[in-house]
Amino acid sequence: MWGETIESCYMCLCAHLSPSGLANKKDVVMLKSTKQICEVWLFAEVNGENVALLSFWDVMEKHVSHWVCKTQDNPQFVSTSEIKCSLFHRGLKNGQVMVLLPVECR
């Protein structure tokens, strides 16, 4: 992914979000540019770059106040600065999750 030798790598389970907020391992988050819903697997600093390993979920239904997503193991590294916010969520049947959208994301 980095295309260069990894000189340093530090991992953690929590990260501060910009401009404010926190995200932790197993949180459900939304990305800024794509509004993609993801589950946090871990955070890392690799060669001075802050990244998150996120599992990208499929959106099955979109409603005004919430989305229904299908969980899946589809991990990708993303810049931590790309995370907009953590989201409240509730597990449903068949690997689906209802994700509540904050007002600014509706």
N, C-alpha and C positions, 0 to 999 in steps of 0.2 A: 504494500500500500504506500509506503513512504518513498520507495525508490532510492533509498540510501541506507547505509549501515545504521542500525539503532545503537546509539551511544548510551542512552539512558532511558529507563522506563520505570515509572512509579505508578502504582495502582491504588485506587481508593473506592469507597462505596458511597460517597456523598460529594456533591459539588454545589457551589454557589452559582446561581444563574444571574445573568445581566439583563436588566438593571437591578432586579431584586428577586429573591426566592431561593429555594433549595430544591434539589432533586436527589433522591436516594436510590440505591439498588432496589429493583422490583417496582419502582414507581412507574406510572404510565404518564408519558409526556407528549406534547405536541411540538412539532418543528415549526420554526418561524416562516420559512419561505414556501413550504409545500403543504402545511397543515397536516402532515403525515402523523399518525398515531403510532407510538412505539413504547416498548417496555425497556427500562434501563437494566442492563446486565452488569455494567461496571463503568468506572471512569478511570482515565489514565493520563499521564503526561509522558509523551514520547518525544524525545529530542527537543523538549521545551514546548511542544504543541499539546494543548489540552483537548482530549478527544473523549467520546463516550461510545461504548459498544452497546448498540440499541438493536432490539428485535423489532422489525417492521411488521405491523399488523395490517390486515385487509379490512377496509371499511365496508360493511354489509348494508347498513341503512343510515341515512342522514335525516335527522329531525332538527328542529330549531334549537332545542335546548340540550340535545344529546345525540350521540352516534352509537351505533352497535357495531362492534368490531369482532373479527375472528382472530383469535390468538394463533401465533405460529412462531416457530423457531427460524427466524430469518435475520441473523445478526449482521450488522454493518457498522463500521467505524464512521462517526460523524463528529465534526467540530462541536465541542461543548457549547460554543457561542450560538450555535444554530437552534438550541432548545429554547422554546418560548416560555413554557410553564409546565408544572406538574398538574395532573388532572385527577379529580375524584372519579372513582370507577367502582363497578360492582359486577361480580361474576354472574353469568347466566348459564343456561344449559349448553351442552355441545361445544364447549370451548369458546363461547361468545362472551363478550364483556360490554356492558353499557358504560359509556364514558360521558360524564357531564361536561358541557362546554362552558367556560367562563363567558361572561357577557361580551368581552372584547374579542372573542373568537367566533361569535355567532354571525 
